[in-house]
């Protein structure tokens, strides 16, 4: 939606390369990698999900849903464009509330729109979604047809590390991804890293 201030031709690619090379020499290089880096490997979409997409994720993990799961999903995702993290948070909150208050059933909504669900149904759906999400984050997907699925990641990281001067601190790479594609790529390269747990 912005205004193009200049356009580059194929003969101008050196300008972009030179600019990026300069940026790689900053004292503290920080890189943020989001889900787009894993989509080509089968990373699941976590936002704007309709209930059918959540059911598909559950099915792909080898599990099945029943009528109670689907009713709970429809109730928690009424606009059919949910966020998987918010859905899981809502189920966790409901389960915690039920446990804290010693309830066997949790009622969502009020008046004629109210609907009560068994605590066991809430726990069951939450467990299925957790398993489905963990399964979906095992990347690269077994269905991938890419011969060397982590090649682009390894090339990206090795070019960054090799292009920096030796006297500069290591680059810091952060990700919002649940999958371990970045960690696996760094492992394959033999690069040490700290993932917040071990490394």
C-alpha positions in Angstrom: 0.0 0.0 0.0 3.0 2.3 0.1 4.6 4.5 -2.6 7.6 3.0 -4.5 10.4 5.5 -4.2 12.7 3.7 -6.6 12.8 0.5 -8.6 15.7 -1.9 -8.9 16.6 -3.7 -12.1 18.5 -6.9 -12.3 21.7 -4.9 -12.9 21.1 -3.1 -9.5 21.1 -6.2 -7.3 24.6 -5.3 -6.1 23.0 -2.3 -4.3 20.8 -4.5 -2.2 23.6 -7.0 -1.6 25.9 -4.2 -0.5 23.3 -2.7 1.8 22.5 -6.1 3.4 26.3 -6.7 3.8 26.6 -3.4 5.7 23.7 -4.3 7.9 25.2 -7.6 8.8 28.2 -5.8 10.4 26.2 -3.9 13.0 27.4 -4.4 16.6 24.3 -6.2 17.8 22.6 -8.1 15.0 19.1 -9.3 16.0 16.9 -11.4 13.7 13.3 -12.2 14.3 11.9 -15.2 12.4 8.2 -15.9 12.2 6.0 -18.6 10.9 6.5 -17.8 7.3 9.9 -19.4 7.6 8.3 -22.8 8.1 5.2 -22.7 5.9 6.9 -24.4 3.0 7.6 -27.3 5.3 4.0 -27.8 6.4 3.8 -25.5 9.4 0.2 -25.2 10.6 -1.7 -22.0 10.4 -2.7 -20.9 13.9 -4.9 -17.9 13.2 -8.2 -17.5 11.3 -9.0 -21.1 11.8 -12.5 -22.4 11.4 -13.7 -25.3 13.5 -13.3 -27.7 10.6 -9.6 -26.8 10.3 -9.1 -27.6 14.0 -10.9 -30.9 13.5 -8.6 -31.6 10.5 -5.5 -30.9 12.7 -6.8 -33.3 15.3 -7.5 -36.0 12.6 -4.0 -35.5 11.1 -2.6 -36.5 14.5 -4.5 -39.7 14.4 -7.3 -38.7 16.8 -11.0 -38.2 16.3 -13.5 -35.7 17.6 -17.0 -36.5 18.9 -20.2 -34.5 18.9 -19.3 -32.9 22.3 -15.8 -31.8 21.0 -17.4 -30.2 18.0 -20.1 -28.5 20.0 -17.5 -27.1 22.4 -15.4 -25.9 19.4 -18.4 -24.2 17.8 -19.2 -22.5 21.0 -15.7 -21.2 21.7 -15.2 -20.3 18.0 -18.5 -18.7 17.1 -17.2 -16.6 14.3 -15.4 -19.6 12.8 -12.1 -17.6 12.6 -10.4 -18.5 15.8 -6.8 -18.4 17.0 -5.5 -21.7 18.2 -3.5 -20.2 21.1 -6.6 -18.3 22.3 -8.7 -21.5 22.0 -6.2 -23.4 24.0 -6.0 -20.6 26.6 -9.8 -20.5 26.9 -9.9 -24.3 27.4 -7.1 -24.1 30.0 -8.9 -21.2 31.8 -12.1 -23.2 31.9 -10.4 -26.3 33.2 -8.5 -24.3 35.9 -11.8 -22.6 37.0 -13.5 -25.9 37.2 -10.7 -27.4 39.3 -10.4 -24.4 41.6 -14.1 -24.2 42.2 -14.6 -28.0 42.4 -17.1 -27.9 39.5 -18.0 -30.9 37.3 -19.5 -28.6 34.6 -18.5 -25.2 33.3 -21.1 -22.8 31.9 -20.2 -20.4 29.1 -22.3 -17.4 28.3 -25.4 -16.2 30.0 -29.2 -16.3 29.6 -30.6 -18.2 26.6 -27.1 -18.3 25.1 -25.6 -20.1 28.0 -24.2 -23.6 27.5 -22.7 -26.0 30.0 -19.9 -28.5 29.3 -18.6 -31.3 31.4 -15.1 -30.6 32.8 -14.0 -33.9 31.3 -15.1 -32.7 27.8 -13.1 -29.5 28.2 -10.0 -31.5 29.3 -10.6 -34.0 26.5 -10.7 -31.3 23.7 -7.8 -29.5 25.2 -5.7 -32.7 25.2 -6.6 -33.5 21.6 -5.7 -30.0 20.4 -2.4 -30.1 22.3 -1.5 -33.4 20.7 -2.6 -32.2 17.3 -0.6 -29.0 17.6 2.5 -30.9 18.8 2.1 -33.3 15.9 1.7 -30.5 13.4 4.9 -28.8 14.6 7.0 -31.9 13.8 8.6 -30.5 10.8 9.5 -31.0 8.1 6.2 -32.7 7.5 6.4 -36.4 6.4 4.4 -35.4 3.4 7.1 -32.9 2.2 8.6 -33.6 -1.2 11.5 -31.2 -0.7 14.7 -33.3 -1.1 16.7 -31.3 1.6 14.0 -29.5 3.6 16.3 -27.6 5.9 18.8 -26.5 3.2 17.4 -22.9 3.0 17.6 -22.5 6.7 21.2 -23.8 6.9 22.2 -21.6 4.0 20.6 -18.5 5.7 22.3 -19.1 9.0 25.7 -20.0 7.6 25.8 -16.9 5.3 25.0 -14.7 8.3 27.6 -16.2 10.5 30.3 -16.3 7.8 29.7 -12.7 6.7 30.2 -11.1 10.1 33.6 -9.9 11.2 35.2 -12.1 13.9 35.4 -9.2 16.5 31.6 -8.8 16.5 29.3 -10.6 18.9 27.3 -13.6 17.7 24.0 -12.7 16.0 20.9 -13.1 18.2 18.1 -15.0 16.5 14.6 -15.1 18.0 11.6 -16.9 16.8 7.9 -17.0 17.5 7.6 -20.5 16.0 6.7 -23.6 17.9 8.4 -25.9 15.5 12.1 -26.8 15.9 13.2 -26.1 12.4 15.6 -23.4 13.4 17.2 -25.5 16.2 17.5 -28.5 13.9 19.2 -26.3 11.2 21.7 -24.9 13.7 22.3 -28.5 15.0 23.0 -29.7 11.5 25.5 -26.8 11.0 27.2 -27.5 14.4 26.5 -24.0 15.6 26.1 -23.6 19.4 22.9 -21.9 20.5 20.9 -21.2 23.6 17.2 -22.0 23.2 16.1 -21.0 26.7 16.1 -24.6 27.9 19.4 -26.2 26.8 21.8 -25.7 23.9 
